[in-house]
Amino acid sequence: MSRRAIWPNLSDVGVSMNAPDAILLGLTFYAAAGAVTALAFVSIGIEQVLSPPVPATLGARILILPGALALWPYILLRWRKARSRA
């Protein structure tokens, strides 16, 4: 069995992707995962991560949202650690 039979060329299937398209697709997936994580974190996760459980105001949540979107892998790690301590 040849490699071509196992892994056909994507252009044969009708899918053509160059490097900039692949990078853009990766950034799109990163942003989508960040948006989901940031919204979940800002709505329910902030109180779990803060050392003394203090309610966050709407203004604080709005300020935290862009950073949580950009740094979502770190946010998930912190959130997971906080849940394991509780």
Contacts in CASP RR format, 6 or more apart in sequence:
PFRMAT RR
TARGET T0000
AUTHOR 0000-0000-0000
METHOD contacts of the structure
MODEL  1
MSRRAIWPNLSDVGVSMNAPDAILLGLTFYAAAGAVTALAFVSIGIEQVL
SPPVPATLGARILILPGALALWPYILLRWRKARSRA
10 16 0 8 1.000
10 17 0 8 1.000
17 25 0 8 1.000
31 69 0 8 1.000
33 72 0 8 1.000
34 68 0 8 1.000
34 69 0 8 1.000
34 70 0 8 1.000
34 72 0 8 1.000
35 69 0 8 1.000
37 68 0 8 1.000
37 69 0 8 1.000
37 72 0 8 1.000
37 75 0 8 1.000
37 76 0 8 1.000
38 65 0 8 1.000
38 66 0 8 1.000
38 67 0 8 1.000
38 68 0 8 1.000
38 69 0 8 1.000
38 72 0 8 1.000
38 75 0 8 1.000
39 65 0 8 1.000
41 49 0 8 1.000
41 64 0 8 1.000
41 68 0 8 1.000
41 75 0 8 1.000
41 79 0 8 1.000
42 61 0 8 1.000
42 64 0 8 1.000
42 65 0 8 1.000
42 68 0 8 1.000
43 61 0 8 1.000
45 79 0 8 1.000
46 56 0 8 1.000
46 60 0 8 1.000
46 61 0 8 1.000
46 64 0 8 1.000
47 53 0 8 1.000
47 54 0 8 1.000
47 55 0 8 1.000
47 56 0 8 1.000
48 79 0 8 1.000
48 82 0 8 1.000
48 83 0 8 1.000
48 86 0 8 1.000
49 78 0 8 1.000
49 79 0 8 1.000
49 82 0 8 1.000
50 56 0 8 1.000
56 64 0 8 1.000
68 75 0 8 1.000
END
